[in-house]
Amino acid sequence: MSALQIGLLAAFLAALFAVVKRTDFNGLTQQSRIQHIIFGTTAALFSLWLFRTGIYEGLNVHFLWVTAAVLTLGFRWSFIACSLALCAVSLLGLEDWRAIGAQGLFGVLLPIVLTYAIFTLSFHRLPRNVFVYIFVFAFFAGFVSITAKMGLLGVYYYFELGYDWHIITDNYLILIPLLVFPEGLLNGMTMTLLIIYKPSWVYTFHDKFYIDGK
């Protein structure tokens, strides 16, 4: 592993340790419903991340669905669930284990932070209704998350994999416009179905804020 990969891995593990240390596991062990939601989300992320495409080694693309995980599980549990899914696909050889730090920071933690930041800012500054929840918290946050993830990973690939910049732009970054709308739509549709049929599963959704009195 290079010095850059070691540094990114150390940062990712430090962030994961800090989150795990501050996570209350009592609910997980005592309530089967919470177990099903968390493990189901982890399995869904893992299944989605199995499907990827790319021409050059390392320059693979896939949908994230991290925004929906954040809105459903909250910050801490979504980070843990996404990290478990990342480790699983890495064990299968679909991700280079030496790049797990970069993938963890740019493909997991960064989208989670961006989604939660958009959710928090919009919650306090925008009208609280279902349409804002779906189109801003889910669709727009998913749009931003995959753009930021692919942009920073493109820079990482340039320095670490040794590809010319035009190879990265023509075979990786050029795909961003093709992925942002489907990514946003995937997250938006997921949260629409959840808040309609299973609102009790969604950590960030409460009727009193988005439905009552509207």
Secondary structure, DSSP 8 states (H G I E B T S, - for coil): --HHHHHHHHHHHHHHHHHHHT---HHHHH-HHHHHHHHHHHHHHHHHHT--B-SSTT--B----HHHHHHHH-HHHHHHHHHHHHHHHHHTTSS-GGGHHHHHIIIIIHHHHHHHHHHHHHHHHS--SHHHIIIIIIIIHHHHHHHHHHHHHHHHHHHHT---HHHHHHHTGGGHHHHHHHHHHHHHHHHHHHHHH-GGG-TT--HHHHTTT-
